[in-house]
């Protein structure tokens, strides 16, 4: 992990296409601006973690009998 110190108005450039600029530093956090191509996904990590946790809980809590019932309706792929 690379840790950099930046001041308001200073930037970091990633891959010559993505620019991260420090916009504001306050007691509650730091505001940043991200300029990136539309093809770059930008997601907040806490949202990814939350969805991952929910998905893991759903897998653990599945009823095996319910899964068997669902699988009866799934057509099997025939080998050639």
N, C-alpha and C positions, 0 to 999 in steps of 0.2 A: 504494500500500500504506500502510495506517495502522499505525503502531507505537505501542503503549501500554505504559507501565510499570504494573505491578500488584503488590500485596503479597498475602501469604497472607490469604485470606478476602475479598479484593476481587473484584468481578465486572465483566463486560462484558455488555451487553444488546444483542442483535441483533433487529431487526424486532419488538420488543415481545413476542416469544414465545420466544426462545432466550437462555438465560443461561449464560455461561461463567464459572466461578469458579475461582480459583487455590486449590488445596487444600494443596500442599506444594512447597517449593523445596529441592532437594538438589544435591549435587555432580554427580550423574548425570543430572539433568533436572528437569523441572517436571511435577507432577501437576495435571491440570485436571479439573473436573467440568462436564459439559454437560447442561443441562436443555433439552429441545426437544420439540416435538410428534412423535408417532410417524411422521408423514408426512415428516419431515426426515431425509434420508440423512446419516449421519455416517460417513465413511470415512477411514482413515489414508492420507495422500498416498503414502507409500512403497509401499503395496500397490497403489494405482492405477497408479503408475509401473511396478511390477514386471509387472503384468498387461499393460500397454501394451507393454512391451519384449518380452514373450513373444509377444504377438500380432503385432507387427511382424516378429519373427524367423520366425514361422511363415509369414507371407506371402512373405517373401524366399526362404525355403528350399523352397517348393513346386515340385515337378517339373511342368513344362508338360505332359508326356505323361500324368501322373497326373490333372491337371486336365481334359484332353480326355476321358479315360476316365470320369471322374465326370460330366461334362456330358452324356455319351451317355444317362445314366439320368435326366436332369432333363427332365420334360415341358415343351415350349415352350408358352407362352400364345398361343392363336390370337386374332388381331385380328378384331373384328366389323365 
